[in-house]
């Protein structure tokens, strides 16, 4: 995957020594219409990674989305606590489209603490079917072993470009 167009030469040189570049495709990703737990969808040099984040589900509930599962996940926190969690979270996280550098050990540690993370090896992905939408964007991933994964997220203008850079002819638009 080529993120070099986004970074200066100095940053690219430092990057190879300090860590790994990852791109946030979405911060509202679910694994289907019946799963209202929101999470982050990351693109790394070797993987597509979906990490569930409770605070994103809370943020969705605070904004009035996901009335069923997200509101239930908020539990006894109440709407004010959910809104406060959303405000705090929004100020400390990257926005979709951001390319960030993380130390390899930090990223590996994050994934170790996420037993339900969906980690798909880029070399194991056969094709991707991307459908941008008005209310949600969809990515259907077909693996070389025949299995499939569906990911949904709120539309953003960055995901399609990042996916096209990473997967080239394996990415189909529908």
Rosetta blueprint (number, residue, H / E / L):
1 X L
2 X L
3 X L
4 X H
5 X H
6 X H
7 X L
8 X L
9 X H
10 X H
11 X H
12 X H
13 X H
14 X H
15 X H
16 X H
17 X H
18 X H
19 X L
20 X E
21 X E
22 X E
23 X E
24 X E
25 X E
26 X E
27 X E
28 X E
29 X E
30 X E
31 X L
32 X L
33 X L
34 X L
35 X L
36 X L
37 X L
38 X L
39 X E
40 X E
41 X E
42 X E
43 X E
44 X E
45 X L
46 X L
47 X E
48 X E
49 X E
50 X E
51 X E
52 X E
53 X L
54 X H
55 X H
56 X H
57 X H
58 X H
59 X H
60 X H
61 X H
62 X H
63 X L
64 X L
65 X L
66 X L
67 X L
68 X L
69 X H
70 X H
71 X H
72 X H
73 X H
74 X H
75 X H
76 X H
77 X H
78 X H
79 X H
80 X H
81 X H
82 X H
83 X H
84 X H
85 X H
86 X H
87 X H
88 X H
89 X H
90 X H
91 X H
92 X H
93 X L
94 X L
95 X L
96 X L
97 X L
98 X L
99 X E
100 X E
101 X E
102 X E
103 X L
104 X H
105 X H
106 X H
107 X H
108 X H
109 X H
110 X H
111 X H
112 X H
113 X L
114 X L
115 X L
116 X L
117 X L
118 X E
119 X E
120 X E
121 X E
122 X H
123 X H
124 X H
125 X E
126 X E
127 X E
128 X E
129 X E
130 X E
131 X E
132 X L
133 X L
134 X L
135 X L
136 X L
137 X E
138 X E
139 X E
140 X E
141 X E
142 X E
143 X E
144 X L
145 X L
146 X L
147 X L
148 X E
149 X E
150 X E
151 X E
152 X E
153 X E
154 X L
155 X L
156 X L
157 X L
158 X L
159 X H
160 X H
161 X H
162 X H
163 X H
164 X H
165 X H
166 X H
167 X H
168 X H
169 X H
170 X H
171 X E
172 X E
173 X E
174 X L
